[in-house]
Amino acid sequence: MPASTTTAPVALTAKALLLDMDGTIVNSDAVVERCWRDWALSHGLDPQEAMKVVHGRQGYATMAVLLPDRPMEVNHAENAVMLARETADTDGVIPVAGAPEFMAAIDGLPHALVTSADAALATARMTAAALPMPDVRVTAESVQASKPDPEGFLMGAAALGVDPADCIVFEDSAAGITAGRAAGMRVIGVGPRAAAHAPTAHVPDLTSLQVTTAPNGAITITVKPAE
């Protein structure tokens, strides 16, 4: 199903919300591009081509796509080095537009962070962006398979005690949108990367969303029309 063009308000109702981090609520593109451009160049790869597959995946999975003949244990070892570098580098990490207000609006509602970052990196970036860390979170250590596998989103739904069909995913990347859809969830795509990957609805940033709740606990996310 193609993404909504938001020429009229779109309202999606759910029992729980599952949030990706990088590119969705935290803008960490500056760090990601610095680190991964250096990695690509050090391996004789085109940085522009590398950036096409970096977003949304765990680092070892990105490396496996870019260097398909390399042993996976080498990817895991290099990913540990990459995670340490990314965790230490928070220069330019800021909230996505509307993220502080959105996080305030869902405070107290069932929601979880589902990120390809590990716990240390997630904490560093959420702190740098001055965003509250959700109580429920699924990080790289929690799963066996990286996005685009749906495992992380299914774990998030289970942790919240909500059927996958009653969840809305917020994602920015092809891998993340694919994972959310594979989990049987509706997906609101956030930002320019998301538009081409058939989310249920698409917004340029989080300022285009309105959150309301019903007495029975149902959460309605209204995608405001583009002006």
Secondary structure as UniProt FT lines:
FT   STRAND          10..14
FT   STRAND          16..19
FT   TURN            23..25
FT   STRAND          26..27
FT   HELIX           29..42
FT   TURN            43..44
FT   HELIX           47..54
FT   TURN            55..56
FT   HELIX           59..66
FT   TURN            68..69
FT   HELIX           72..88
FT   TURN            91..92
FT   STRAND          94..95
FT   TURN            97..98
FT   HELIX           99..106
FT   TURN            107..108
FT   STRAND          111..114
FT   HELIX           119..128
FT   TURN            129..130
FT   STRAND          136..138
FT   HELIX           140..142
FT   TURN            147..148
FT   HELIX           151..160
FT   HELIX           164..166
FT   STRAND          167..171
FT   HELIX           174..182
FT   TURN            183..184
FT   STRAND          186..190
FT   TURN            192..194
FT   HELIX           195..197
FT   STRAND          201..203
FT   HELIX           206..208
FT   STRAND          209..213
FT   TURN            215..216
FT   STRAND          219..223
//
